[in-house]
Amino acid sequence: MNIHIMTLFPEMFEGPMGSSMIKRGREDGLLTLEYYHIREFSKNKHQKVDDYPYGGGSGMVMTPQPIMDAYRHIKSRCKGSKPRTIYLTPKGKLFHQGMAEELAKEEELIFLCGHYEGVDQRVIDEIVTDEVSIGDYVLTGGELPAMVMIDAIARMIPGFLSCDEAYEDESIYSGLLEYPQYTRPREFEGNKVPEVLLSGDHEKVRLWRRKKSLEVTAEKRPDLYEKYSLSKEEEKLLKKKK
């Protein structure tokens, strides 16, 4: 996958996108990231990228020319006639795991990181295919939301993780929150690891984990639990005493 990011602050991506799993994915050739400084595409002699909004109001709006020229430059390097272009905005659809899986199927993705009061609507109408929000709160720009989305999307690229199980049992992916995890030592400050995890009985461990996932989801995310359809096996598990 090739990811292209239009931003006023490309330096913000250097740490998060150059570390950990993202770094490994890039080194393995599964993912490329290119940053395009919107200001460098401005035809204004002072490289201005914003102006006052028509109709009045507080704040400034990003002007269309630098963004459109940056987009055309990126588009000339992309496969396909119109690459998927994501604008990060509080007005967008809420980002979720299903969207990450869908976007991971794309060969080319463009992210537009807005600032100030947003971007000129004509840019959105012309090039944006997806308006996306990562939550019901306001950030200073689209860079952090873009990083969140890129991390979630990259994990869905085939070969990015060591095996499918690395994400299939994780919270949200299966529709439930993940079961509790334990490691050495067996006892720490008087608290012991559940005996079932030490039994060596894989079937008992599987059932214990499934039951815990159901219980944790019901307690911490009842909204998810209400949407989840219990299997007959899961119904029996919940009827059993702890």
C-alpha positions in Angstrom: 0.0 0.0 0.0 1.1 3.5 -0.8 -0.1 6.2 1.6 0.2 9.9 0.7 -0.3 12.6 3.3 -1.0 16.2 2.6 -0.1 18.2 5.7 1.2 21.5 7.0 3.3 19.7 9.6 5.1 16.6 8.1 7.6 16.6 10.9 4.8 15.4 13.3 4.8 12.0 11.6 8.5 11.3 11.9 8.4 9.6 15.3 5.2 7.6 15.3 5.5 6.5 11.6 9.2 5.7 11.9 8.9 3.3 14.9 7.7 -0.1 15.9 5.4 -2.1 13.6 5.0 0.7 11.1 8.7 1.0 10.7 9.0 -2.8 10.1 6.2 -2.8 7.6 7.9 0.0 5.6 11.2 -1.8 5.7 9.5 -5.0 4.5 8.1 -3.2 1.5 4.4 -3.7 2.6 3.8 0.0 3.1 5.2 3.3 1.8 4.5 6.7 3.4 5.1 10.0 1.5 4.5 13.4 3.1 3.6 16.5 1.0 4.0 19.9 2.6 1.0 21.8 1.5 2.8 25.2 2.0 5.4 24.2 -0.6 2.6 24.1 -3.3 1.4 27.6 -2.5 1.7 30.1 -5.4 1.6 33.0 -2.9 4.9 34.7 -2.6 4.7 34.3 1.2 3.5 30.7 0.8 0.3 31.6 2.5 -2.2 28.7 2.8 -5.1 30.3 4.6 -7.5 33.3 4.4 -10.6 34.8 6.1 -13.9 33.0 5.5 -16.5 34.6 3.3 -19.5 35.6 5.3 -17.4 36.4 8.3 -16.7 34.4 11.4 -13.8 33.6 13.6 -10.7 31.8 12.5 -9.1 31.1 9.1 -9.9 28.6 6.3 -7.3 26.7 4.2 -7.3 28.0 0.6 -8.0 25.6 -2.3 -5.0 26.3 -4.6 -2.2 24.8 -2.6 -4.2 21.7 -1.7 -5.4 21.1 -5.2 -1.9 21.5 -6.7 -0.6 19.0 -4.0 -3.4 16.6 -4.9 -2.7 16.8 -8.6 1.0 16.1 -8.0 0.1 13.1 -5.8 -2.5 11.8 -8.3 0.1 11.8 -11.1 2.1 9.3 -9.0 -0.9 7.1 -8.1 -2.4 4.1 -9.8 -6.0 4.5 -10.9 -8.0 7.5 -12.0 -9.2 8.7 -8.6 -7.4 7.4 -5.5 -9.3 7.1 -2.2 -8.9 10.5 -0.5 -9.6 10.9 3.2 -10.3 14.2 4.8 -10.0 14.2 8.6 -12.8 16.2 10.1 -15.1 16.2 13.1 -18.0 16.2 10.6 -17.0 12.9 9.1 -18.2 9.3 9.6 -16.8 7.8 12.8 -13.8 5.6 12.2 -14.2 1.9 13.2 -12.5 -1.5 12.7 -14.7 -2.3 9.7 -13.5 0.8 7.9 -9.9 0.0 8.6 -10.4 -3.4 7.0 -12.1 -1.9 4.0 -9.4 0.8 3.5 -6.6 -1.8 3.8 -7.7 -3.3 0.5 -6.7 -0.1 -1.3 -3.4 0.2 -3.2 -3.3 4.0 -2.8 -4.6 6.2 0.0 -4.4 10.0 0.3 -4.9 11.7 3.6 -5.7 15.4 3.8 -4.9 16.9 7.2 -6.9 20.1 7.8 -6.1 23.0 10.2 -7.7 26.2 11.4 -11.4 26.2 10.7 -11.0 23.5 8.0 -10.6 23.6 4.2 -12.5 25.4 1.4 -15.6 23.3 0.7 -14.7 23.3 -3.1 -11.7 21.1 -2.3 -13.9 18.6 -0.4 -16.4 18.5 -3.2 -13.7 18.0 -5.9 -11.3 15.5 -4.4 -12.5 14.0 -1.1 -14.0 10.5 -1.2 -14.3 10.0 2.5 -14.8 12.4 5.4 -13.7 10.7 8.6 -13.6 11.5 12.3 -11.8 9.4 15.0 -14.1 10.6 17.8 -16.5 13.2 19.1 -13.9 15.7 20.2 -11.9 18.4 18.5 -8.1 18.4 17.9 -5.9 21.1 16.5 -5.4 19.4 13.2 -5.8 16.2 11.1 -2.3 14.8 11.7 -3.0 12.8 14.9 -6.2 11.3 13.5 -4.3 10.4 10.3 -1.7 8.6 12.3 -4.4 6.7 14.3 -6.1 5.6 11.0 -2.8 4.6 9.3 -1.8 2.4 12.3 -5.2 0.7 12.3 -5.2 0.2 8.5 -1.6 -1.0 8.3 -2.4 -3.9 10.7 -4.9 -5.2 8.3 -2.5 -5.4 5.3 -1.7 -9.1 4.6 1.7 -10.0 6.0 2.0 -7.0 8.2 1.5 -9.0 11.4 3.2 -12.3 12.0 0.0 -14.3 11.8 -3.8 -13.8 11.5 -4.3 -14.7 15.2 -2.3 -11.6 16.1 -5.4 -9.5 15.4 -8.4 -11.9 15.2 -8.5 -12.3 19.0 -7.9 -8.7 19.8 -10.5 -6.3 21.3 -13.1 -5.0 18.8 -12.0 -7.1 15.9 -14.2 -10.1 16.9 -17.0 -7.9 18.2 -15.9 -8.4 21.8 -13.3 -6.9 24.1 -10.2 -9.1 24.6 -9.9 -11.5 27.6 -7.5 -10.8 30.5 -3.8 -11.7 29.8 -1.2 -13.0 32.2 2.5 -13.8 32.2 5.2 -14.8 34.6 5.5 -15.0 37.6 2.6 -17.3 38.5 2.1 -15.3 41.7 2.8 -11.6 42.1 2.2 -9.7 45.4 -0.3 -12.3 46.5 -2.2 -12.4 43.2 -2.1 -15.7 41.3 -2.6 -16.5 37.6 -5.9 -18.4 37.1 -5.3 -22.2 37.3 -7.0 -22.9 34.0 -4.3 -21.1 32.1 -1.7 -23.4 33.7 -3.6 -26.6 33.0 -2.2 -27.2 29.5 -5.8 -28.0 28.4 -6.2 -25.9 25.3 -10.0 -26.4 25.0 -10.5 -25.3 28.6 -8.3 -22.3 28.0 -10.3 -21.4 24.9 -13.6 -21.6 26.7 -12.3 -19.6 29.7 -11.1 -16.9 27.4 -14.3 -16.7 25.4 -16.4 -16.5 28.6 -14.1 -13.7 30.0 -14.4 -11.8 26.7 -18.2 -11.9 27.0 -18.1 -10.8 30.7 -15.6 -8.0 30.1 -17.6 -6.7 27.1 -20.9 -6.8 29.0 -19.3 -4.8 31.9 -17.2 -2.3 30.1 -18.8 -1.8 26.7 -22.5 -2.7 27.0 -23.1 -0.9 23.7 -20.9 -3.5 21.9 -22.4 -6.4 23.9 -26.0 -5.5 22.9 -25.0 -5.7 19.2 -23.2 -9.1 19.6 -25.1 -12.3 18.7 -24.3 -15.1 21.1 -23.7 -18.5 19.8 -25.2 -21.5 21.5 -21.8 -22.4 23.0 -21.5 -18.9 24.4 -25.0 -19.0 25.9 -24.0 -22.2 27.8 -20.8 -20.6 29.0 -22.6 -17.7 30.5 -25.0 -20.0 32.3 -22.1 -21.7 34.0 -20.9 -20.5 37.4 -17.6 -18.7 37.6 
